[in-house]
Amino acid sequence: MALVMQLYYTGKNGDARRFAEEMTSTGVVGRIRAEEGNLCYSYFTSMDDPETVLLVDMWRDQEALDHHHASPMMGEIMKLREKYDLHMRAERCVTDDALSEHDQAFLRK
């Protein structure tokens, strides 16, 4: 089981994409990926809304996520969010360790 946070960043005039690019180019993304318990930290652009970027952020457990939230990096992230005047919405999911046989039937390997 893992925790997955889906964070939708929305801005204006490409600011959400610039935020994700700056997060990557300044090394913040790399440092987050290196944190103990981080399983995934990836940005995706929306096909339906060019002003929204999705972050898929996956953690081993709540303790790892709490440690990340308490880290100094959160201050850097919050400053960048402010810089780009981003608005957010979040979804939290808990993963299942195995796909059912039925689910697997729809995957192309």
C-alpha positions in Angstrom: 0.0 0.0 0.0 1.2 3.5 -0.8 -0.3 7.0 -0.6 -0.8 8.9 -3.9 -1.5 12.6 -3.9 -2.8 14.1 -7.2 -2.3 17.8 -7.1 -3.8 20.0 -9.8 -1.9 23.3 -10.2 -3.8 25.9 -12.2 -2.6 29.3 -13.2 -2.7 31.8 -16.1 -0.7 32.4 -19.2 1.4 29.2 -18.8 2.4 29.8 -15.2 1.6 26.3 -14.0 3.9 24.8 -16.6 6.6 27.4 -15.7 6.2 26.4 -12.1 6.8 22.7 -12.9 9.8 23.6 -15.1 11.4 25.7 -12.4 10.8 23.0 -9.8 12.7 20.7 -12.1 15.5 23.0 -13.3 16.3 24.2 -9.7 16.7 20.6 -8.5 13.8 20.7 -6.1 12.1 17.7 -7.9 15.4 15.7 -7.8 15.7 16.3 -4.1 12.1 15.3 -3.4 12.6 12.1 -5.5 15.6 11.3 -3.3 13.7 11.6 -0.1 13.2 8.5 2.0 9.8 7.0 1.1 9.2 8.9 -2.1 8.0 6.5 -4.8 7.0 8.9 -7.6 7.1 12.6 -8.2 6.0 13.5 -11.8 4.3 16.4 -13.5 1.9 15.9 -16.4 0.1 18.5 -18.7 -3.6 18.4 -19.3 -5.0 17.7 -22.8 -8.2 19.5 -21.8 -6.9 22.5 -19.9 -3.5 24.0 -21.0 -3.5 26.1 -17.8 -3.4 23.0 -15.5 -0.5 20.8 -14.6 -1.0 17.5 -12.6 1.5 16.4 -10.1 1.4 12.7 -9.2 3.2 12.4 -5.8 3.5 8.9 -4.3 4.8 8.0 -0.9 5.5 4.7 0.9 3.3 5.7 3.9 1.9 8.6 5.8 5.0 8.9 7.9 7.1 9.5 4.8 4.6 12.1 3.5 4.5 13.8 6.9 8.4 14.0 6.9 8.3 15.6 3.4 5.7 18.1 4.5 7.9 19.1 7.5 11.0 19.5 5.4 12.5 22.8 4.5 11.8 22.0 0.8 8.1 22.8 1.5 9.1 26.4 2.0 10.7 26.5 -1.4 7.7 24.9 -3.0 5.3 27.3 -1.3 7.4 30.3 -2.5 7.3 29.1 -6.0 3.5 28.5 -5.8 3.1 32.1 -4.7 5.5 33.4 -7.3 3.3 31.9 -10.0 0.0 32.6 -8.2 -1.1 29.0 -8.6 -4.4 27.6 -7.3 -4.6 24.0 -6.3 -7.0 21.1 -5.7 -5.9 17.8 -4.4 -7.1 14.2 -4.5 -5.7 11.5 -2.1 -5.7 7.8 -3.0 -4.4 4.7 -1.4 -3.0 2.1 -3.7 -3.8 -1.6 -3.8 -0.7 -3.9 -4.0 -2.0 -6.0 -6.8 -4.2 -5.7 -9.8 -7.0 -8.2 -10.1 -6.9 -10.7 -13.0 -9.8 -8.8 -14.5 -7.8 -5.6 -14.4 -4.8 -7.2 -15.9 -6.8 -8.5 -18.8 -7.0 -4.9 -20.1 -3.2 -4.1 -20.0 -1.1 -4.5 -23.0 2.4 -5.7 -22.1 
